[in-house]
Amino acid sequence: MRGMALAADQLLDGLRLHFGHDHFRAGQREVVEAVRDGRDAMVVMPTGGGKSLCYQLPAVLSEAPTVVVSPLIALMKDQIDALLQLGVEAAALHSNLDAAEQRRIERAYRGGTLRLLYVAPERLVRADLRAMLAERRPARIVVDEAHCISEWGHDFRPDYLRIGEVAAALAPIQLVACTATATAEVRSDVAQRLGLREPFEAVHGFARPNLHLAAERVRDEKAKLERIEQLVDPGDGHTIVYAGTRARAAILATRLQARHPTMLYHAELSAEERTLAQERFATGAVRVAVTTSAFGMGVDIATVRQVIHAGLPLSLEEYYQQAGRAGRDGLPASCVVVHASADRRLPEFFIETAHPDAATVGAVHRSLLEEGYDPGAWRRVISRDPLVRALPDRAGDAVRELLRDAGVIQGGVALPEAAQRLRDVNARVARHRRAAEARFQRFMDYLAGRQCRHLDVVRYFGEEAAAVECGDRCDVCTGAGAAVTGPLLDATPVRQALSAAARLRGRVGLVKLARVLVGSQSRDLAGASSIPTFGALRGWREADVAELLRRLADAGALRVAGVPYPTVDITPQGVEAMRGDRVLEIADPRPGRRPAATSGRSGADTEELDPGAQAVFERLRRWRSEVSRERDLPAYIIFPNSTLAEIARRRPSTPDELREVPGVGEKKLALYAGEVLGVVASLAEAP
């Protein structure tokens, strides 16, 4: 016991001396001890969770160097700069270095002065580097972003597959796999491919209570851009806006530049431009980064106060890796996805492009046979098979990569007799496509917000769910995800829409279901014209019916699922609402609709308030501003103006009366009833 205590003290002394911390974060000490003791390890901690220290501290305390395999130069640079500032000798070998600098680093490694050497996976497998590692054996190989080795992960990279081969040549050698995003299936695959020996496994830190998680669905692209303009507020920190495409990023950057120092970042920037952009962001010269997914890995800015998604990631893994860049200093930060129904088309296109069908694979193979060789890029292939003449360059290059991996293309030439290999390629692609579709649908389920978002994330990654303490740190738990901000529909159109979905259960998509309800005469709806609710919403615009269906999906009454052609199905909650056993508060999706004069309901229009109600409304707004500052929550998440206006009209005096106000609900009643009723009562008692 005394020896163990002494070792623990040495670790804490090393933590203080080399990294300036007085204590380990939750979950770190156990990993550090396992790595120090020579055990293979699987470390899964989210962005900002402190996984780098789990191998950096043992590296500093080891006699032999540690080799870290990392996928991006930016990621290496960020970690090395931080280590050098701490006085830890670290360096990286990559393609941006000139020959003299590479030789200097190699001499330092051989001379034993480097504690950590970072290399890319393609560099690791080169003969010269393997010879250097054999000459001076490292204490361990750390595989950062280890999910890249798994075919079932969200960011599979073939170069990672050869890491196990290098480790086997150095056997026995300690292996440490680190990643921010890995489900149980991916962890198992990583362990098998790397050949980890009874690894110590740590899955920790996915509960990030300082982050406020939210999702907002808007009607269209125009509404999305307007909403993001309203949301972006870096304050004294930074905001990252992930835009999905370069075109959308450019539009957003131009709009936001008028209010905030903003930069545009995407994959087409040169290495020098990327470095300069990251440095300007880090120093605060710009406060807002509008970017594609190219921005993030290697960017360690502690004061990111907002991460806003204007495009949909391909998976919950990808989303949480990007969202996790917020609040790395432990202070409150917000992560919001603002999305429209059309947004799913882009990720579905990416999935389809990366996972071509058998006919496309065969046609590309025939094209290369006709060409006589592989010219290096699909756009250079002249003799294209008729089936793939219109195939985008991205898709053609993806197929060629698959054919090279399978050995169908060897030495720049396509093999003519490769039927079995082609069958193997197609079977593998089909498996990967199903997995990619399932990951994307799982992310869409997250957006639907059926349970606490923090709990949803923690359960997905396999961490102990009991660690979650959300309170008011997600829109689902505060009730904001279902806030009613306009006049409500009566039950009839809601039940008619649900009835149509029930009768056509899973046979049509959302747009076709909307056509059924408006009574469209489209030929492709002939089979649905006989159901009782065909044309039930005749007179509505088709776009408004589609929006109604999306709102019913948001409320949990409908489920839209399936990739690439999602269909609509009714849920058990929807069945209850259809039968009248459950009341759904669905705002009328028709633009410009106002409540009937006798309904007692209103939107955010406060012009109709009498002087007394107006005074209550203004006092409620001041109260909401105070709560917003104290809890670091956007004001609209507490209560929208429409709800405050309705409270001011009704002036409830009991919790039961407050419960009847649209937009309150049980969760907000529990959080705010006492304060709201106190505000109303104070004005009622005023002389």
N, C-alpha and C positions, 0 to 999 in steps of 0.2 A: 504493500500500500504506500509505503514511504517513497519507493522508486517512482510509482505512478504520480504521486503528488509533486515530486521533484520535476518530472517531465512536464507536467502541466504548468508548473511555475516557469520552466524554461520557455514554453510556448508563449505564455503571457508576457514574459520579459522580451521575447523576440517580437511579439506584436507591438509592444510599446516602443521598443528601440527602432525597429525598421519601418513601422507603418503609423506610429503615433496614436494608436488606439488603446484605450484602457480596458476594453472588454471585447469579447467576441459577440457577434450577432447570434441570434437564436439559430441553432443548427450548425454553426461553423466549427465549433471546437471539436465535435465528434468527427467531422470530416477531416480536419487538420490532423488529428491524432491518428486516424486510419491511414492517411497518406504518409505521414511521418514514419509510421511503423512498417511501411512497405506493402500495404495491401492494395490490390487493384480496387478501383472505386468507380461508381456511377453517381455523379453529382448533378441533380436537377434542381436548379434554383432560377427564378425568373429574373429578367433584366433588373439590375439594381439590387439583387438579393445577396450579393457578396460572394459569389462562387469563385471569382478569380483569386481571392485571398486564400482560398482553400488549398490551392497548389502553389501560390507564390510564397507564402510563409515557409512551407516545407522546403521549397527550392532555396530560399535564403539560408536555411539552417543545414542544408546538405553539403557534403564535400564535393559530390559530382554535380555537373550541370543538369538542368531540366530542359527538355526540348518540348516546345508547345506548337502544336499544329493548329494553324488558324487560317480561315478562308479568305480574309480580306486584308489588304495592305493597310487600309484605314484603321481596322481593328487592331492590328499589330502596333501601328504608330501610336495610337491612343494609350495602349497599355505600357508601351516602352517609355513614352514621355513621362507618364505618371511614376514609373519605377525609377527612372533616372533622377527625378525630382526628390525621391526618397533616398537616393544614394545607393540604389541596387543596380548592379551592372547587368544590363540586358541589351539585346540587339536583335535584329531581324535580318534574314536573308530573303530578298525578293527582287523582282525584275526591275524596279525603279532605281536600284543602286548601280553606280558605275563599278568597273572591274576593280579599281584600287580599293574602294570601300568594302567590297565583298571580300577581298583578300585580307583586309585588316580585321574584319569580323571573324573570319575563319582562323586567323592566327590567335585572336583573343580566345576563341573557343578551345583550340588545341592547347593553349597556354594555361587554361584553367581560371581565367579571370572573369568569365561570364557565368552568372548564376542562371540566367534564362536565355534561351535562344528560340526565337519565333521563326517558323517557316510555313510556307504554304504547302498543301498536300502534294501538289505536283512537283515541288522542289524536294520534298522528303524522299520521293522514290527515285530521284536521280542517282546515278552510280557514284558521282563524286561526293555527294552528301552522305550517302550510305557508307562510303569508305571512311569519311571523317568520323562518323558516329561509331564505326567499328574500331577506329584508332583510339578515340577517347569516348568510352561508353557513358551515356547519360544515366543519371539515377532513375529517370522515369521519362515516359512520353505522355504528355497531356494532349488529349484530343479535344480542342475547344469546338463549340457548335457541333457536338458529336451526332446530333440528329441527322446531319447531312450524310452520314454513312448508311442510313436506313432507307430502303426502298419504300417503306411505309410512312416515312416522315414527310413534312410539308416542304422540304427544301433539299431533296436528294441530289447529291453530286457524285458522279461516278469516280472522280479522282480520290475520294475518300476510301473507296473499296480496297485500295492497295496499302493502306496504313497497316492493316493486320499482317500483310506480307513482310513489311519492314520490321515490325515488332517481332515476328517469328524468327527473322534472321538474327535478331539481337537477344533472343531468349536465353535465359529467363530475364525479363525486364518488367518493371512495374508499369501498368497502364492506368491512366485516370481519364475517364470520359466525362466531359462537362457540357451541359446544354441548358438553355433557358426554357426549352419547350420539348417535352417528350412524354407521351402517354405510356401506359404500361406495355402496350404492344411494341412501340418504338424502342423503349428501354431494353426489352428482351432481344430485339433484333440487333441493336447496337452491341450488346454484350456478346452475342453469338459471333458477330462479324469481326469484332476486335479480339475475340478469344479471351475475354476477361475471366480470371480464375476466382471463383467465389467472391465476387466484388462486394465491398461495403456499399450499400445503396442509401442515398439520402435524397428525399424529395421534400423540399421545404421552401417556405417563403412566398407561396403563391397568394396567400392572404395579404393583401396590401390595403389595410384600412384607411390609409391616408389618401387613397385614390377615390374619387367619386366617379362611378361607372354609369353611363347612360347611353341610350339610343333614341334618336328621334327620326321618325319617318315623315318625309315631306312629300308634297304632291308631285313635283317635277324638278327639273334641273334649275330652273329660274328660282323657285322657292328655296332650293338648297343653297345656292350662292348667296341669296339674301340672308338666310338663317346663319350661315357661317360668318358673314360679315358682322352680324349681331353678336355672335359668340366669341369671336377672337378678341382676347384681352390679355396680353402677356404680363401686364403690370410691370413689376420690377424684374420679372423673370423672362421666360421664353415660351413660345408656342410653336408646335410642329403641326402642320396640316398635311395629311397624306391624301393625295388627290387621285391616285389611280392611274392617270394617263398624263403625258407631258402637256397635251393640249389643255386639259382641265387645270393642271397646275399653273400654266402660263396665264390663263384667264383669272384664276384666283389671286395669283401674285400681283397682277396688275391692279385688281380691285382693292386688295388689302394695302398696297403700297401707299395709297392716299392717306391712310390713318396710322400705319405703323412701319418702321424700318423693316423691309421684307426682302427675302432673297428667294430665287427660284433654283431648285436643285434637282437634277435628274441624271440618268446614266450616261447621257451623251456628253457630259462635261469632261474635259481633259483632267488628267490626274492633278495638274497644277491648279486648275479651276476648282476642283473638289476640295483640295487642301485649303485654298484661300477661303472658300465659302465656309468650311467648318471652323476655321480660325475666326472669321468675322462673327459667326454665330456664338462661338464660345466666349469671345471678348465682349459681346453685347453690342457690337457695331450694328448688327441686325437682331431684331427680337423675334421675328416670325420667319420660319422656314416652310415654304410651300414646296412639296416634294413628291416624287413617286416613291416606291418602296426602296429605291437605291439609297435613301438616306436613313441612317439609324445605326447599323452595325459599326461599332468603333466610335460612336459619338457618345461621350460620357459627360453630359452637362447636367449638373445636379439640380439646377433651378428651372427645369421645364415645368411650367405651371399648367399647361394644357397640351393634350394630344387630341386632335380632331381628325376624324376620318371622313373624307368626302367621297371615298370609293371603298368598295368592299374587299377586304382581304380574302384569301382563298381558304382560310381555316381559322379556328380559334387560337391555334398555336401562333400563327403569323400575327394575328391581331394583338394578342397579349404581349408578344415580344415587342411590338411597336408601341402599344399603349404603356408598357412598363417603363418607357423612357421618361415618363412624367413622375415628378415627385421623388426623385432619387435622393433628395436631401431629407426625406422623411416628413416634409411639410405637406399640407393639403394641396392636391392637384386634381384636375378633372380630365376625364377621358370620355369623349362623346363620339358616337357614330351618327352622322346625319346622312340618311339614305332615302332614295326614291325607288319605286318598284323597278324602273328600267336599269338600275345599277347592277342587277344580277347578270345582265347580258355579258358584261366584260369578263368577269371571272369564269363564266360558263364558256366563253370563247377561249380563254386561256387553257381551261381544262381540255376542251376539244382539240385545240392545237397541239398540246403536249401529249395527247393520247389518241393518235389517229386510228381509224378503223382499218380492218384487214385489206379492204380494197385500195385504200390510199397507200398503205405500206407496199403492196404489190405493184402499184402503178409507179411509185418512185423507184422501186428496184428495176422495173422494166425500162424506165427512163435512163437510169445510169448504165444499164447494159447497152442500150442503144447509143448512148453517148460514148461508150468505150472506156471511160474512166470517170473518177469523181473529181470535178474541177475545183472543189474546195468550198463552194457556196452554191446554194440552190439557184440563186438568180443567174448563175452562169451556165446552168444546164439548158441547152438549146433543144435537144430532142426529147421534149416532154410528152409523156403518154397523155392521150386526150382526157383521161380521168383526172389529171392533176395539172392541167394547163393553167388554171386559175388559182392554184394553191399558193397562199402567201409565202414569202420567203421564210418567215418564222416557222411555219408549219413544215415546209420542205426541209429546212435545216434540222428540225427536231427529228424527222424520220431518218435522215442520214445519220444522225448521232446514234439512234437506236440500231441501225444496221451495222454501224462500225462496232458498237459494243457487242453485238451478237456474232461478229466475225463474218457477216455477209459481205462487208466491204473490207478488203485486206490490201494493204499496200496501195491504196488509192484506186483499186479496181473492184468492181462488183462481181461476185462469183456467180456464174450462170446456173449452177446446180446447187440450190440452197433451199429447197422446198421445206425440209424439216426445220432448218434454222428459222425460216420465215414463220412457220407455224409456232415455234417457240417464242419468237418476238411478239406475235399477235396475242398469244395467250398471256404473256407477261404484261403487255400493254393493257389488255382488258382488265386484269387484276388491279393494276395501278389506277386505271380510270375509275373503277368502282370505289377504290379507297379515296381517291381525290374528290369524287362526287359526295361521298359520305362525309368527308371532312367539311366540305363547303356547306352541306345541308345542316351539319351540326352548328356551324357558325350562324346560319340563318335562324336556327332554333334559339341560339343565344340572344339574337336581336329581338326575337319575339317576346322575351322577358317574362317567362312563366314563373320564375322563381328568383330569389335574390341573386343578383349578378355575381357577387363575390362568391357565394356558395356554389353557383354553377361552375365558375372557373376552377375553384379548388377541387371540387369533385371530379371535374374533367381530367385534371392532371394527376389525380390519385393521392393528393395530400389529405391528411386527416381533416374531415369537414368540421369537427368540433372547434377548430382554430378560428373559425369565421365569426367575427363580431361586426356586423354591418351597421345596424342602427339606421342612420339616415345617409349612408354613403353610396347608395345606388338609387336610380329613379324608380325601380320596382318597389323597394321597401318604403320609399316616401310616398308612393302613389302617383308620382309625377308622370310615370310612363303611361298612365291611363287617365290623365287629367282631361276633363271636359272643358273645352274652350269655346263652345258655340252652342246654338240652339240644338236641342235634342230631337232626334227622330221619335215618333211614336212607335209602338210595338209592331204595327202592321207591316211596313216595308222590311223591318228587320226579320220578322218571321217568314215573310215571303222569300227573301233572299236565302235564308237558312233552309227552307223547304226545298228550294230548287237545288241547292248543294246536296241535300240529303238524297233526293231522287236521282241525281246524276253522279252519285258517289264515286269520286276518283276517276271519272271518265273524261272530264274536260278541264281545261285550264281556266285561269281567272278571266281572261278576256272573252273566251267563248261563253262562260257562265254569265257574264255581263250581257252579252248579246242575247242569250236566252231570256233573260229577265226583261229586256226592253222589247222583245218580240221581233228581233231581226229576221229578215227573210233570206239570210245567207244560206246557200245550198249545203254548207258543211254542218248546219244545225238541224237538218231535216229529221234526224233521229230524236231530237229533243223537243220538237214542236208539239208533241202530244202530252207532255206533262202538264198538270193543272196550273203550275205557276209560270208557264211560258207567257211572256208579255205582261207579267204582273206589275212591272214597273214601267210600262209603256208611258211615254211622255218625259221620262228622265233621259238625260244625256248618257250615252254609253260610258263616257269617261267618269261620270259621277257615280254610276253603279259600280264600276270597277273600284273606285275609291271606297265606296261603302263596303265592298267585299274585303278590301285590305284592312279597313278598320275593324271588321268582324274578326279577321285573322289576328289583329293586334290584341283584341279582347279575349282571344282564346277560343272563340266559337267556331272558327274555321282553321284548317291547317292547309298551307300551301307547301307542297313538298315534291321532290323529284328533280333530277338533273339529267339532261339539259332541258327537259320539257315538264315543268312543274304542273301538277294538277291540284284541284281543290277538293277537299273532303271535309265533312262536318265532324266536329269533335263531340265527346260526351257533354261538355258544357254547352255546346251549340244545340244539342238535342234538347237539353233542359230549357234553354231559352225559346226554342221553337215551340215547345209544349206549353210555355207560360209559367214553368216552374222556377225560372231564373229571370231576373230583370237585368238587361244590358243597357247601359247609358252610352249611346252612340251619337256623336255629334253629326248633324246633317252635313253631308259632304257637298251639297250643292252651293256654289258660290253665291253670295249675296242673300242667302236665305235668312230671314229674321223670324224670331219666335212669334207665335200668335199672341194677340194682346191679352188673352185670358190665361196664358200658360204659366205666368209667374216666373218665366225663365228669361235670361238675357245673356248676351255675350259680354265683351269688354267695353261696350259703349256706356260711358258714364254721363253722357249729356242728359239722359232722362232722369237722373237722380234728383230727388228733391233736396233742398239745402241741408236738411238734417242728415240724410243719407250720404250726401257728398262729404260732409264733415267726418262721418264715420269712415268713409272710404279713404280719405286722405290720412286719417290717423292709422288705419290698417296698413296703408302703404309705408308709413314711417316705421311702424312695428316690423313689417316684413324686411325693410332695409337693414334694421338693427340685427335681426336674426340672420340675414344673409351675410353680414360682416362677421358676426360671431361664429357662425358655423362654416364659413367659407363655402357657401352654396349660392348658385345663381338664384336670383329672386323668383324666377318663373317656376323653379322646382318646388319652392315653398308653397306658393299659391299663384296662379295666373290672375291678371287683373279682373277677368270675367268672374272668377269665384269671389274675389274681394268685393266686387260691385254687388253681387247677389247677397253676400253676407250683410253689406251695408243696407240693402233694401229691406231684408227680412229682420235684421237686428235680433238674432236668436239670443235667448237668455239661458238655455240649458243645453247640455251635450246632445240630447235627443233632437232638439230643434236644429242645432248646427249640423247634425248628421244628415238632415234632409236637404242641405244645400248642395247642388251639383258641383262636383269637383273636390269634395271633402273626403269622404270615404273613411273607413275604419282606421287605417294607418295614420292618416293625417289628423284624424280626430284624437288619437292617442298622443300624438306628438304635440299638437298645438291648441287643443280645445281650451285649456285653462287660460292661456295667454290671449287668445282671440276673444273669448267671452269676457275677459277682464277689460280689454280695450273697448268693446261694445258697451259694457256696463258703466265704464268710467264716463263715457259721453252721455249716457242716459241719465246719470246722476248730476251732470254738470248743470249749473243754473242757467 
